[in-house]
Amino acid sequence: MPGGDQDLIDEYREYLQRFDRLVGDVDFGTPAKWKGRLVTKLPYEQFEARFAEFKKFERVYQEIMERGDTVNDSLQKILRDRAAELLLDPTQY
C-alpha cells in the first residue's frame, strides 16, 4: 500500500472531518444518529481496525461484482454496517 501509515492517518483525518460535518461535535464513544443509524466517533486504534475490515470486505465485494457472482446478503450487511461506522455511503453496497 503506497504511503502505508501516512495514508491511514490521512483517512483518519478525513473521517474526523466527515464526522464533525455530518454528525456534529460529539465526544469519542458518545452515540449519535447518522442516517438512522447509531454511530460513535472512533479513536484512531478503533478506526484503524474498522477501516482495515471495511477495505477487506470491499475488495471481496468488488471481486464478486467483477465476476458477476451473486452477493451474499450477510456480506452486504457487513459492508453496509462498516461503511456506516466510517460515515461512508452505505447505499453503494
Distance bins in CASP14 RR format, pairs under 12 A and 6 or more apart:
PFRMAT RR
TARGET T0000
AUTHOR 0000-0000-0000
RMODE 2
METHOD distances of the structure
MODEL  1
1 7 1 0 0 1 0 0 0 0 0 0 0
1 8 0 0 0 0 1 0 0 0 0 0 0
1 10 0 0 0 0 0 1 0 0 0 0 0
1 11 0 0 0 0 0 1 0 0 0 0 0
1 51 0 0 0 0 0 1 0 0 0 0 0
1 52 0 0 0 0 0 1 0 0 0 0 0
1 55 0 0 0 0 1 0 0 0 0 0 0
1 59 0 0 0 0 0 1 0 0 0 0 0
2 8 0 0 0 0 0 1 0 0 0 0 0
2 10 0 0 0 0 0 1 0 0 0 0 0
3 9 0 0 0 0 1 0 0 0 0 0 0
3 10 0 0 0 0 1 0 0 0 0 0 0
3 11 0 0 0 0 0 1 0 0 0 0 0
4 10 0 0 0 0 1 0 0 0 0 0 0
4 11 0 0 0 0 0 1 0 0 0 0 0
4 48 0 0 0 0 0 1 0 0 0 0 0
4 52 0 0 0 0 0 1 0 0 0 0 0
5 11 0 0 0 0 0 1 0 0 0 0 0
5 12 0 0 0 0 0 1 0 0 0 0 0
5 44 0 0 0 0 0 1 0 0 0 0 0
5 48 0 0 0 0 1 0 0 0 0 0 0
6 12 0 0 0 0 0 1 0 0 0 0 0
6 13 0 0 0 0 0 1 0 0 0 0 0
7 13 0 0 0 0 0 1 0 0 0 0 0
7 14 0 0 0 0 0 1 0 0 0 0 0
7 48 0 0 0 0 0 1 0 0 0 0 0
7 51 0 0 0 0 0 1 0 0 0 0 0
7 52 0 0 0 0 0 1 0 0 0 0 0
7 55 0 0 0 0 0 1 0 0 0 0 0
8 14 0 0 0 0 0 1 0 0 0 0 0
8 15 0 0 0 0 0 1 0 0 0 0 0
8 44 0 0 0 0 1 0 0 0 0 0 0
8 45 0 0 0 0 0 1 0 0 0 0 0
8 47 0 0 0 0 1 0 0 0 0 0 0
8 48 1 0 0 1 0 0 0 0 0 0 0
8 49 0 0 0 0 0 1 0 0 0 0 0
8 50 0 0 0 0 0 1 0 0 0 0 0
8 51 1 0 0 1 0 0 0 0 0 0 0
8 52 0 0 0 0 1 0 0 0 0 0 0
8 55 0 0 0 0 0 1 0 0 0 0 0
9 15 0 0 0 0 0 1 0 0 0 0 0
9 16 0 0 0 0 0 1 0 0 0 0 0
9 44 0 0 0 0 1 0 0 0 0 0 0
9 47 0 0 0 0 0 1 0 0 0 0 0
9 48 0 0 0 0 1 0 0 0 0 0 0
9 51 0 0 0 0 0 1 0 0 0 0 0
10 16 0 0 0 0 0 1 0 0 0 0 0
10 17 0 0 0 0 0 1 0 0 0 0 0
10 47 0 0 0 0 0 1 0 0 0 0 0
10 51 0 0 0 0 0 1 0 0 0 0 0
11 17 0 0 0 0 0 1 0 0 0 0 0
11 18 0 0 0 0 0 1 0 0 0 0 0
11 42 0 0 0 0 0 1 0 0 0 0 0
11 44 0 0 0 0 0 1 0 0 0 0 0
11 47 1 0 0 1 0 0 0 0 0 0 0
11 48 0 0 0 0 1 0 0 0 0 0 0
11 50 0 0 0 0 0 1 0 0 0 0 0
11 51 1 0 0 1 0 0 0 0 0 0 0
11 52 0 0 0 0 0 1 0 0 0 0 0
11 54 0 0 0 0 0 1 0 0 0 0 0
11 55 0 0 0 0 1 0 0 0 0 0 0
11 86 0 0 0 0 1 0 0 0 0 0 0
11 87 0 0 0 0 0 1 0 0 0 0 0
11 88 0 0 0 0 0 1 0 0 0 0 0
12 18 0 0 0 0 0 1 0 0 0 0 0
12 19 0 0 0 0 0 1 0 0 0 0 0
12 41 0 0 0 0 0 1 0 0 0 0 0
12 42 0 0 0 0 1 0 0 0 0 0 0
12 43 0 0 0 0 1 0 0 0 0 0 0
12 44 1 0 1 0 0 0 0 0 0 0 0
12 45 0 0 0 0 0 1 0 0 0 0 0
12 46 0 0 0 0 0 1 0 0 0 0 0
12 47 1 0 1 0 0 0 0 0 0 0 0
12 48 1 0 0 1 0 0 0 0 0 0 0
12 49 0 0 0 0 0 1 0 0 0 0 0
12 50 0 0 0 0 0 1 0 0 0 0 0
12 51 1 0 0 1 0 0 0 0 0 0 0
12 52 0 0 0 0 0 1 0 0 0 0 0
12 86 0 0 0 0 1 0 0 0 0 0 0
12 87 0 0 0 0 0 1 0 0 0 0 0
13 19 0 0 0 0 0 1 0 0 0 0 0
13 20 0 0 0 0 0 1 0 0 0 0 0
13 44 0 0 0 0 0 1 0 0 0 0 0
13 47 0 0 0 0 0 1 0 0 0 0 0
14 20 0 0 0 0 0 1 0 0 0 0 0
14 21 0 0 0 0 0 1 0 0 0 0 0
14 22 0 0 0 0 0 1 0 0 0 0 0
14 47 0 0 0 0 0 1 0 0 0 0 0
14 51 0 0 0 0 0 1 0 0 0 0 0
14 86 0 0 0 0 1 0 0 0 0 0 0
14 87 0 0 0 0 1 0 0 0 0 0 0
14 88 0 0 0 0 0 1 0 0 0 0 0
15 21 0 0 0 0 0 1 0 0 0 0 0
15 22 0 0 0 0 0 1 0 0 0 0 0
15 23 0 0 0 0 0 1 0 0 0 0 0
15 39 0 0 0 0 0 1 0 0 0 0 0
15 41 0 0 0 0 1 0 0 0 0 0 0
15 42 1 0 0 1 0 0 0 0 0 0 0
15 43 0 0 0 0 0 1 0 0 0 0 0
15 44 0 0 0 0 1 0 0 0 0 0 0
15 46 0 0 0 0 0 1 0 0 0 0 0
15 47 1 0 0 1 0 0 0 0 0 0 0
15 48 0 0 0 0 0 1 0 0 0 0 0
15 50 0 0 0 0 1 0 0 0 0 0 0
15 51 1 0 0 1 0 0 0 0 0 0 0
15 54 0 0 0 0 0 1 0 0 0 0 0
15 83 0 0 0 0 0 1 0 0 0 0 0
15 85 0 0 0 0 1 0 0 0 0 0 0
15 86 1 0 0 1 0 0 0 0 0 0 0
15 87 1 0 0 1 0 0 0 0 0 0 0
15 88 0 0 0 0 1 0 0 0 0 0 0
16 22 0 0 0 0 0 1 0 0 0 0 0
16 23 0 0 0 0 0 1 0 0 0 0 0
16 24 0 0 0 0 0 1 0 0 0 0 0
16 25 0 0 0 0 0 1 0 0 0 0 0
16 26 0 0 0 0 0 1 0 0 0 0 0
16 28 0 0 0 0 0 1 0 0 0 0 0
16 41 1 0 0 1 0 0 0 0 0 0 0
16 42 0 0 0 0 1 0 0 0 0 0 0
16 43 0 0 0 0 0 1 0 0 0 0 0
16 44 0 0 0 0 1 0 0 0 0 0 0
16 47 0 0 0 0 1 0 0 0 0 0 0
16 86 0 0 0 0 0 1 0 0 0 0 0
16 87 0 0 0 0 1 0 0 0 0 0 0
17 23 0 0 0 0 0 1 0 0 0 0 0
17 24 0 0 0 0 0 1 0 0 0 0 0
17 25 0 0 0 0 0 1 0 0 0 0 0
17 41 0 0 0 0 0 1 0 0 0 0 0
17 87 0 0 0 0 1 0 0 0 0 0 0
18 24 0 0 0 0 0 1 0 0 0 0 0
18 34 0 0 0 0 1 0 0 0 0 0 0
18 39 0 0 0 0 0 1 0 0 0 0 0
18 41 0 0 0 0 0 1 0 0 0 0 0
18 42 0 0 0 0 0 1 0 0 0 0 0
18 47 0 0 0 0 0 1 0 0 0 0 0
18 83 0 0 0 0 0 1 0 0 0 0 0
18 84 0 0 0 0 0 1 0 0 0 0 0
18 85 0 0 0 0 0 1 0 0 0 0 0
18 86 0 0 0 0 1 0 0 0 0 0 0
18 87 1 0 1 0 0 0 0 0 0 0 0
18 88 0 0 0 0 1 0 0 0 0 0 0
18 89 0 0 0 0 0 1 0 0 0 0 0
19 25 0 0 0 0 1 0 0 0 0 0 0
19 26 1 0 0 1 0 0 0 0 0 0 0
19 27 0 0 0 0 0 1 0 0 0 0 0
19 28 0 0 0 0 1 0 0 0 0 0 0
19 29 0 0 0 0 0 1 0 0 0 0 0
19 30 0 0 0 0 0 1 0 0 0 0 0
19 32 0 0 0 0 1 0 0 0 0 0 0
19 34 0 0 0 0 1 0 0 0 0 0 0
19 39 1 0 0 1 0 0 0 0 0 0 0
19 40 0 0 0 0 1 0 0 0 0 0 0
19 41 1 0 1 0 0 0 0 0 0 0 0
19 42 0 0 0 0 1 0 0 0 0 0 0
19 43 0 0 0 0 0 1 0 0 0 0 0
19 47 0 0 0 0 0 1 0 0 0 0 0
19 84 0 0 0 0 0 1 0 0 0 0 0
19 85 0 0 0 0 0 1 0 0 0 0 0
19 86 0 0 0 0 1 0 0 0 0 0 0
19 87 1 0 1 0 0 0 0 0 0 0 0
19 88 0 0 0 0 0 1 0 0 0 0 0
20 26 0 0 0 0 1 0 0 0 0 0 0
20 27 0 0 0 0 0 1 0 0 0 0 0
20 32 0 0 0 0 0 1 0 0 0 0 0
20 34 0 0 0 0 0 1 0 0 0 0 0
20 41 0 0 0 0 1 0 0 0 0 0 0
20 87 0 0 0 0 0 1 0 0 0 0 0
21 34 0 0 0 0 0 1 0 0 0 0 0
21 87 0 0 0 0 1 0 0 0 0 0 0
22 32 0 0 0 0 1 0 0 0 0 0 0
22 33 0 0 0 0 0 1 0 0 0 0 0
22 34 1 0 0 1 0 0 0 0 0 0 0
22 35 0 0 0 0 1 0 0 0 0 0 0
22 36 0 0 0 0 0 1 0 0 0 0 0
22 37 0 0 0 0 0 1 0 0 0 0 0
22 39 0 0 0 0 1 0 0 0 0 0 0
22 41 0 0 0 0 0 1 0 0 0 0 0
22 84 0 0 0 0 0 1 0 0 0 0 0
22 86 0 0 0 0 0 1 0 0 0 0 0
22 87 1 0 1 0 0 0 0 0 0 0 0
22 88 0 0 0 0 0 1 0 0 0 0 0
22 89 0 0 0 0 0 1 0 0 0 0 0
23 29 0 0 0 0 0 1 0 0 0 0 0
23 30 0 0 0 0 1 0 0 0 0 0 0
23 31 0 0 0 0 0 1 0 0 0 0 0
23 32 1 0 1 0 0 0 0 0 0 0 0
23 33 1 0 0 1 0 0 0 0 0 0 0
23 34 1 0 1 0 0 0 0 0 0 0 0
23 35 0 0 0 0 1 0 0 0 0 0 0
23 36 0 0 0 0 0 1 0 0 0 0 0
23 37 0 0 0 0 0 1 0 0 0 0 0
23 38 0 0 0 0 0 1 0 0 0 0 0
23 39 1 0 0 1 0 0 0 0 0 0 0
23 40 0 0 0 0 1 0 0 0 0 0 0
23 41 1 0 0 1 0 0 0 0 0 0 0
23 42 0 0 0 0 0 1 0 0 0 0 0
23 84 0 0 0 0 0 1 0 0 0 0 0
23 85 0 0 0 0 0 1 0 0 0 0 0
23 86 0 0 0 0 0 1 0 0 0 0 0
23 87 1 0 0 1 0 0 0 0 0 0 0
24 30 0 0 0 0 0 1 0 0 0 0 0
24 32 1 0 0 1 0 0 0 0 0 0 0
24 33 0 0 0 0 0 1 0 0 0 0 0
24 34 0 0 0 0 1 0 0 0 0 0 0
24 39 0 0 0 0 0 1 0 0 0 0 0
24 41 0 0 0 0 1 0 0 0 0 0 0
24 87 0 0 0 0 0 1 0 0 0 0 0
25 32 0 0 0 0 1 0 0 0 0 0 0
25 41 0 0 0 0 1 0 0 0 0 0 0
26 32 1 0 1 0 0 0 0 0 0 0 0
26 33 0 0 0 0 0 1 0 0 0 0 0
26 34 0 0 0 0 1 0 0 0 0 0 0
26 38 0 0 0 0 0 1 0 0 0 0 0
26 39 0 0 0 0 1 0 0 0 0 0 0
26 40 1 0 0 1 0 0 0 0 0 0 0
26 41 1 0 1 0 0 0 0 0 0 0 0
26 42 0 0 0 0 0 1 0 0 0 0 0
26 87 0 0 0 0 0 1 0 0 0 0 0
27 40 0 0 0 0 1 0 0 0 0 0 0
27 41 1 0 0 1 0 0 0 0 0 0 0
27 42 0 0 0 0 0 1 0 0 0 0 0
27 43 0 0 0 0 0 1 0 0 0 0 0
28 39 0 0 0 0 0 1 0 0 0 0 0
28 40 1 0 0 1 0 0 0 0 0 0 0
28 41 1 0 1 0 0 0 0 0 0 0 0
28 42 1 0 0 1 0 0 0 0 0 0 0
28 43 1 0 1 0 0 0 0 0 0 0 0
28 44 0 0 0 0 1 0 0 0 0 0 0
28 45 0 0 0 0 0 1 0 0 0 0 0
28 46 0 0 0 0 1 0 0 0 0 0 0
28 47 0 0 0 0 0 1 0 0 0 0 0
29 38 0 0 0 0 0 1 0 0 0 0 0
29 39 0 0 0 0 1 0 0 0 0 0 0
29 40 1 0 1 0 0 0 0 0 0 0 0
29 41 1 0 1 0 0 0 0 0 0 0 0
29 42 1 0 0 1 0 0 0 0 0 0 0
29 43 1 0 0 1 0 0 0 0 0 0 0
29 46 0 0 0 0 1 0 0 0 0 0 0
29 47 0 0 0 0 0 1 0 0 0 0 0
29 85 0 0 0 0 0 1 0 0 0 0 0
30 38 0 0 0 0 0 1 0 0 0 0 0
30 39 0 0 0 0 1 0 0 0 0 0 0
30 40 1 0 0 1 0 0 0 0 0 0 0
30 41 1 0 0 1 0 0 0 0 0 0 0
30 42 0 0 0 0 0 1 0 0 0 0 0
31 37 0 0 0 0 0 1 0 0 0 0 0
31 38 1 0 1 0 0 0 0 0 0 0 0
31 39 1 0 0 1 0 0 0 0 0 0 0
31 40 1 0 1 0 0 0 0 0 0 0 0
31 41 0 0 0 0 1 0 0 0 0 0 0
31 85 0 0 0 0 0 1 0 0 0 0 0
32 38 1 0 0 1 0 0 0 0 0 0 0
32 39 1 0 1 0 0 0 0 0 0 0 0
32 40 1 0 0 1 0 0 0 0 0 0 0
32 41 1 0 0 1 0 0 0 0 0 0 0
32 42 0 0 0 0 0 1 0 0 0 0 0
32 85 0 0 0 0 0 1 0 0 0 0 0
32 87 0 0 0 0 0 1 0 0 0 0 0
33 39 1 0 0 1 0 0 0 0 0 0 0
33 40 0 0 0 0 0 1 0 0 0 0 0
33 84 0 0 0 0 0 1 0 0 0 0 0
33 87 0 0 0 0 0 1 0 0 0 0 0
34 40 0 0 0 0 0 1 0 0 0 0 0
34 41 0 0 0 0 0 1 0 0 0 0 0
34 83 0 0 0 0 0 1 0 0 0 0 0
34 84 1 0 0 1 0 0 0 0 0 0 0
34 85 0 0 0 0 1 0 0 0 0 0 0
34 86 0 0 0 0 0 1 0 0 0 0 0
34 87 1 0 0 1 0 0 0 0 0 0 0
34 88 0 0 0 0 0 1 0 0 0 0 0
34 89 0 0 0 0 0 1 0 0 0 0 0
34 90 0 0 0 0 0 1 0 0 0 0 0
35 80 0 0 0 0 0 1 0 0 0 0 0
35 83 0 0 0 0 0 1 0 0 0 0 0
35 84 1 0 0 1 0 0 0 0 0 0 0
35 85 0 0 0 0 0 1 0 0 0 0 0
35 87 0 0 0 0 1 0 0 0 0 0 0
35 88 0 0 0 0 0 1 0 0 0 0 0
35 89 0 0 0 0 1 0 0 0 0 0 0
35 90 1 0 0 1 0 0 0 0 0 0 0
35 91 0 0 0 0 1 0 0 0 0 0 0
36 84 0 0 0 0 1 0 0 0 0 0 0
36 90 0 0 0 0 0 1 0 0 0 0 0
37 80 0 0 0 0 1 0 0 0 0 0 0
37 81 0 0 0 0 1 0 0 0 0 0 0
37 82 0 0 0 0 0 1 0 0 0 0 0
37 83 0 0 0 0 0 1 0 0 0 0 0
37 84 1 0 1 0 0 0 0 0 0 0 0
37 85 0 0 0 0 1 0 0 0 0 0 0
37 86 0 0 0 0 0 1 0 0 0 0 0
37 87 0 0 0 0 1 0 0 0 0 0 0
37 88 0 0 0 0 0 1 0 0 0 0 0
37 90 0 0 0 0 1 0 0 0 0 0 0
37 91 0 0 0 0 0 1 0 0 0 0 0
38 81 0 0 0 0 0 1 0 0 0 0 0
38 84 0 0 0 0 1 0 0 0 0 0 0
38 85 0 0 0 0 1 0 0 0 0 0 0
39 46 0 0 0 0 0 1 0 0 0 0 0
39 47 0 0 0 0 0 1 0 0 0 0 0
39 50 0 0 0 0 0 1 0 0 0 0 0
39 81 0 0 0 0 0 1 0 0 0 0 0
39 82 0 0 0 0 0 1 0 0 0 0 0
39 83 0 0 0 0 0 1 0 0 0 0 0
39 84 1 0 0 1 0 0 0 0 0 0 0
39 85 1 0 0 1 0 0 0 0 0 0 0
39 86 0 0 0 0 1 0 0 0 0 0 0
39 87 1 0 0 1 0 0 0 0 0 0 0
39 88 0 0 0 0 0 1 0 0 0 0 0
39 90 0 0 0 0 0 1 0 0 0 0 0
40 46 0 0 0 0 1 0 0 0 0 0 0
40 47 0 0 0 0 0 1 0 0 0 0 0
40 50 0 0 0 0 0 1 0 0 0 0 0
40 84 0 0 0 0 0 1 0 0 0 0 0
40 85 0 0 0 0 1 0 0 0 0 0 0
40 86 0 0 0 0 0 1 0 0 0 0 0
40 87 0 0 0 0 0 1 0 0 0 0 0
41 47 0 0 0 0 1 0 0 0 0 0 0
41 50 0 0 0 0 0 1 0 0 0 0 0
41 85 0 0 0 0 0 1 0 0 0 0 0
41 86 0 0 0 0 0 1 0 0 0 0 0
41 87 0 0 0 0 1 0 0 0 0 0 0
42 48 0 0 0 0 1 0 0 0 0 0 0
42 49 0 0 0 0 1 0 0 0 0 0 0
42 50 1 0 0 1 0 0 0 0 0 0 0
42 51 0 0 0 0 1 0 0 0 0 0 0
42 54 0 0 0 0 0 1 0 0 0 0 0
42 82 0 0 0 0 0 1 0 0 0 0 0
42 85 1 0 0 1 0 0 0 0 0 0 0
42 86 0 0 0 0 1 0 0 0 0 0 0
42 87 0 0 0 0 1 0 0 0 0 0 0
43 49 0 0 0 0 0 1 0 0 0 0 0
43 50 0 0 0 0 0 1 0 0 0 0 0
44 50 0 0 0 0 0 1 0 0 0 0 0
44 51 0 0 0 0 0 1 0 0 0 0 0
45 51 0 0 0 0 0 1 0 0 0 0 0
45 52 0 0 0 0 0 1 0 0 0 0 0
46 52 0 0 0 0 0 1 0 0 0 0 0
46 53 0 0 0 0 0 1 0 0 0 0 0
46 85 0 0 0 0 1 0 0 0 0 0 0
46 86 0 0 0 0 0 1 0 0 0 0 0
47 53 0 0 0 0 0 1 0 0 0 0 0
47 54 0 0 0 0 0 1 0 0 0 0 0
47 82 0 0 0 0 0 1 0 0 0 0 0
47 85 0 0 0 0 1 0 0 0 0 0 0
47 86 1 0 0 1 0 0 0 0 0 0 0
47 87 0 0 0 0 0 1 0 0 0 0 0
48 54 0 0 0 0 0 1 0 0 0 0 0
48 55 0 0 0 0 0 1 0 0 0 0 0
48 86 0 0 0 0 0 1 0 0 0 0 0
49 55 0 0 0 0 0 1 0 0 0 0 0
49 56 0 0 0 0 0 1 0 0 0 0 0
49 82 0 0 0 0 0 1 0 0 0 0 0
49 85 0 0 0 0 0 1 0 0 0 0 0
49 86 0 0 0 0 0 1 0 0 0 0 0
50 56 0 0 0 0 0 1 0 0 0 0 0
50 57 0 0 0 0 0 1 0 0 0 0 0
50 78 0 0 0 0 0 1 0 0 0 0 0
50 81 0 0 0 0 1 0 0 0 0 0 0
50 82 1 0 0 1 0 0 0 0 0 0 0
50 83 0 0 0 0 0 1 0 0 0 0 0
50 84 0 0 0 0 0 1 0 0 0 0 0
50 85 1 0 1 0 0 0 0 0 0 0 0
50 86 1 0 0 1 0 0 0 0 0 0 0
50 87 0 0 0 0 0 1 0 0 0 0 0
50 88 0 0 0 0 0 1 0 0 0 0 0
51 57 0 0 0 0 0 1 0 0 0 0 0
51 58 0 0 0 0 0 1 0 0 0 0 0
51 82 0 0 0 0 1 0 0 0 0 0 0
51 83 0 0 0 0 0 1 0 0 0 0 0
51 85 0 0 0 0 1 0 0 0 0 0 0
51 86 1 0 0 1 0 0 0 0 0 0 0
51 87 0 0 0 0 0 1 0 0 0 0 0
51 88 0 0 0 0 1 0 0 0 0 0 0
52 58 0 0 0 0 0 1 0 0 0 0 0
52 59 0 0 0 0 0 1 0 0 0 0 0
52 82 0 0 0 0 1 0 0 0 0 0 0
52 86 0 0 0 0 0 1 0 0 0 0 0
53 59 0 0 0 0 0 1 0 0 0 0 0
53 60 0 0 0 0 0 1 0 0 0 0 0
53 78 0 0 0 0 1 0 0 0 0 0 0
53 79 0 0 0 0 1 0 0 0 0 0 0
53 81 0 0 0 0 1 0 0 0 0 0 0
53 82 1 0 1 0 0 0 0 0 0 0 0
53 83 0 0 0 0 0 1 0 0 0 0 0
53 85 0 0 0 0 1 0 0 0 0 0 0
53 86 0 0 0 0 1 0 0 0 0 0 0
54 60 0 0 0 0 0 1 0 0 0 0 0
54 61 0 0 0 0 0 1 0 0 0 0 0
54 78 0 0 0 0 1 0 0 0 0 0 0
54 79 1 0 0 1 0 0 0 0 0 0 0
54 80 0 0 0 0 0 1 0 0 0 0 0
54 81 0 0 0 0 1 0 0 0 0 0 0
54 82 1 1 0 0 0 0 0 0 0 0 0
54 83 1 0 0 1 0 0 0 0 0 0 0
54 84 0 0 0 0 0 1 0 0 0 0 0
54 85 1 0 0 1 0 0 0 0 0 0 0
54 86 1 0 1 0 0 0 0 0 0 0 0
54 87 0 0 0 0 0 1 0 0 0 0 0
54 88 1 0 0 1 0 0 0 0 0 0 0
54 90 0 0 0 0 0 1 0 0 0 0 0
54 92 0 0 0 0 0 1 0 0 0 0 0
54 93 0 0 0 0 0 1 0 0 0 0 0
55 61 0 0 0 0 0 1 0 0 0 0 0
55 62 0 0 0 0 0 1 0 0 0 0 0
55 79 0 0 0 0 0 1 0 0 0 0 0
55 82 0 0 0 0 1 0 0 0 0 0 0
55 83 0 0 0 0 0 1 0 0 0 0 0
55 86 0 0 0 0 1 0 0 0 0 0 0
55 88 0 0 0 0 0 1 0 0 0 0 0
56 62 0 0 0 0 0 1 0 0 0 0 0
56 63 0 0 0 0 0 1 0 0 0 0 0
56 75 0 0 0 0 0 1 0 0 0 0 0
56 78 0 0 0 0 1 0 0 0 0 0 0
56 79 0 0 0 0 1 0 0 0 0 0 0
56 82 0 0 0 0 1 0 0 0 0 0 0
57 63 0 0 0 0 0 1 0 0 0 0 0
57 64 0 0 0 0 0 1 0 0 0 0 0
57 71 0 0 0 0 0 1 0 0 0 0 0
57 72 0 0 0 0 0 1 0 0 0 0 0
57 74 0 0 0 0 0 1 0 0 0 0 0
57 75 1 0 0 1 0 0 0 0 0 0 0
57 76 0 0 0 0 1 0 0 0 0 0 0
57 77 0 0 0 0 0 1 0 0 0 0 0
57 78 1 0 1 0 0 0 0 0 0 0 0
57 79 1 0 1 0 0 0 0 0 0 0 0
57 80 0 0 0 0 1 0 0 0 0 0 0
57 81 0 0 0 0 1 0 0 0 0 0 0
57 82 1 0 0 1 0 0 0 0 0 0 0
57 83 0 0 0 0 1 0 0 0 0 0 0
57 85 0 0 0 0 0 1 0 0 0 0 0
57 86 0 0 0 0 0 1 0 0 0 0 0
57 88 0 0 0 0 0 1 0 0 0 0 0
57 93 0 0 0 0 1 0 0 0 0 0 0
58 64 0 0 0 0 0 1 0 0 0 0 0
58 65 0 0 0 0 0 1 0 0 0 0 0
58 75 0 0 0 0 0 1 0 0 0 0 0
58 76 0 0 0 0 0 1 0 0 0 0 0
58 78 0 0 0 0 0 1 0 0 0 0 0
58 79 1 0 0 1 0 0 0 0 0 0 0
58 80 0 0 0 0 0 1 0 0 0 0 0
58 82 0 0 0 0 1 0 0 0 0 0 0
58 83 0 0 0 0 1 0 0 0 0 0 0
58 86 0 0 0 0 0 1 0 0 0 0 0
58 88 0 0 0 0 1 0 0 0 0 0 0
58 90 0 0 0 0 0 1 0 0 0 0 0
58 92 0 0 0 0 1 0 0 0 0 0 0
58 93 1 0 0 1 0 0 0 0 0 0 0
59 65 0 0 0 0 0 1 0 0 0 0 0
59 66 0 0 0 0 0 1 0 0 0 0 0
59 75 0 0 0 0 0 1 0 0 0 0 0
59 79 0 0 0 0 0 1 0 0 0 0 0
60 66 0 0 0 0 0 1 0 0 0 0 0
60 67 0 0 0 0 0 1 0 0 0 0 0
60 69 0 0 0 0 0 1 0 0 0 0 0
60 71 0 0 0 0 1 0 0 0 0 0 0
60 72 0 0 0 0 1 0 0 0 0 0 0
60 74 0 0 0 0 0 1 0 0 0 0 0
60 75 1 0 0 1 0 0 0 0 0 0 0
60 76 0 0 0 0 0 1 0 0 0 0 0
60 78 0 0 0 0 1 0 0 0 0 0 0
60 79 0 0 0 0 1 0 0 0 0 0 0
60 82 0 0 0 0 0 1 0 0 0 0 0
60 93 0 0 0 0 0 1 0 0 0 0 0
61 67 0 0 0 0 0 1 0 0 0 0 0
61 68 0 0 0 0 0 1 0 0 0 0 0
61 69 0 0 0 0 0 1 0 0 0 0 0
61 70 0 0 0 0 0 1 0 0 0 0 0
61 71 1 0 0 1 0 0 0 0 0 0 0
61 72 0 0 0 0 1 0 0 0 0 0 0
61 74 0 0 0 0 0 1 0 0 0 0 0
61 75 1 0 0 1 0 0 0 0 0 0 0
61 76 1 0 0 1 0 0 0 0 0 0 0
61 77 0 0 0 0 0 1 0 0 0 0 0
61 78 0 0 0 0 1 0 0 0 0 0 0
61 79 1 0 1 0 0 0 0 0 0 0 0
61 80 0 0 0 0 0 1 0 0 0 0 0
61 82 0 0 0 0 0 1 0 0 0 0 0
61 83 0 0 0 0 0 1 0 0 0 0 0
61 92 0 0 0 0 1 0 0 0 0 0 0
61 93 1 0 0 1 0 0 0 0 0 0 0
62 68 0 0 0 0 0 1 0 0 0 0 0
62 69 0 0 0 0 0 1 0 0 0 0 0
62 71 0 0 0 0 0 1 0 0 0 0 0
62 75 0 0 0 0 0 1 0 0 0 0 0
62 79 0 0 0 0 0 1 0 0 0 0 0
62 92 0 0 0 0 0 1 0 0 0 0 0
62 93 0 0 0 0 0 1 0 0 0 0 0
63 69 0 0 0 0 1 0 0 0 0 0 0
63 71 0 0 0 0 0 1 0 0 0 0 0
63 75 0 0 0 0 0 1 0 0 0 0 0
64 70 1 0 0 1 0 0 0 0 0 0 0
64 71 1 0 1 0 0 0 0 0 0 0 0
64 72 0 0 0 0 1 0 0 0 0 0 0
64 75 1 0 0 1 0 0 0 0 0 0 0
64 76 0 0 0 0 1 0 0 0 0 0 0
64 79 0 0 0 0 0 1 0 0 0 0 0
64 93 0 0 0 0 0 1 0 0 0 0 0
65 71 1 0 0 1 0 0 0 0 0 0 0
65 75 0 0 0 0 0 1 0 0 0 0 0
65 76 0 0 0 0 0 1 0 0 0 0 0
65 79 0 0 0 0 0 1 0 0 0 0 0
65 92 0 0 0 0 0 1 0 0 0 0 0
65 93 0 0 0 0 1 0 0 0 0 0 0
69 75 0 0 0 0 0 1 0 0 0 0 0
70 76 0 0 0 0 0 1 0 0 0 0 0
71 77 0 0 0 0 0 1 0 0 0 0 0
71 78 0 0 0 0 0 1 0 0 0 0 0
71 79 0 0 0 0 1 0 0 0 0 0 0
71 80 0 0 0 0 0 1 0 0 0 0 0
71 93 0 0 0 0 1 0 0 0 0 0 0
72 78 0 0 0 0 1 0 0 0 0 0 0
72 79 0 0 0 0 0 1 0 0 0 0 0
72 93 0 0 0 0 0 1 0 0 0 0 0
73 79 0 0 0 0 0 1 0 0 0 0 0
73 80 0 0 0 0 0 1 0 0 0 0 0
73 93 0 0 0 0 0 1 0 0 0 0 0
74 80 0 0 0 0 0 1 0 0 0 0 0
74 81 0 0 0 0 0 1 0 0 0 0 0
75 81 0 0 0 0 0 1 0 0 0 0 0
75 82 0 0 0 0 0 1 0 0 0 0 0
75 93 0 0 0 0 1 0 0 0 0 0 0
76 82 0 0 0 0 0 1 0 0 0 0 0
76 83 0 0 0 0 0 1 0 0 0 0 0
76 90 0 0 0 0 1 0 0 0 0 0 0
76 91 0 0 0 0 0 1 0 0 0 0 0
76 92 0 0 0 0 0 1 0 0 0 0 0
76 93 1 0 1 0 0 0 0 0 0 0 0
77 83 0 0 0 0 0 1 0 0 0 0 0
77 84 0 0 0 0 0 1 0 0 0 0 0
77 90 0 0 0 0 1 0 0 0 0 0 0
77 93 0 0 0 0 1 0 0 0 0 0 0
78 84 0 0 0 0 0 1 0 0 0 0 0
78 85 0 0 0 0 0 1 0 0 0 0 0
78 90 0 0 0 0 0 1 0 0 0 0 0
78 93 0 0 0 0 1 0 0 0 0 0 0
79 85 0 0 0 0 0 1 0 0 0 0 0
79 86 0 0 0 0 0 1 0 0 0 0 0
79 88 0 0 0 0 1 0 0 0 0 0 0
79 89 0 0 0 0 0 1 0 0 0 0 0
79 90 1 0 0 1 0 0 0 0 0 0 0
79 91 0 0 0 0 0 1 0 0 0 0 0
79 92 0 0 0 0 1 0 0 0 0 0 0
79 93 1 0 1 0 0 0 0 0 0 0 0
80 86 0 0 0 0 0 1 0 0 0 0 0
80 88 0 0 0 0 1 0 0 0 0 0 0
80 89 0 0 0 0 1 0 0 0 0 0 0
80 90 1 0 1 0 0 0 0 0 0 0 0
80 91 1 0 0 1 0 0 0 0 0 0 0
80 92 0 0 0 0 1 0 0 0 0 0 0
80 93 1 0 1 0 0 0 0 0 0 0 0
81 88 0 0 0 0 0 1 0 0 0 0 0
81 90 1 0 0 1 0 0 0 0 0 0 0
81 93 0 0 0 0 1 0 0 0 0 0 0
82 88 0 0 0 0 1 0 0 0 0 0 0
82 90 0 0 0 0 1 0 0 0 0 0 0
82 92 0 0 0 0 0 1 0 0 0 0 0
82 93 0 0 0 0 1 0 0 0 0 0 0
83 89 1 0 0 1 0 0 0 0 0 0 0
83 90 1 0 1 0 0 0 0 0 0 0 0
83 91 0 0 0 0 1 0 0 0 0 0 0
83 92 1 0 0 1 0 0 0 0 0 0 0
83 93 1 0 0 1 0 0 0 0 0 0 0
84 90 1 0 1 0 0 0 0 0 0 0 0
84 91 0 0 0 0 1 0 0 0 0 0 0
84 92 0 0 0 0 0 1 0 0 0 0 0
84 93 0 0 0 0 0 1 0 0 0 0 0
END
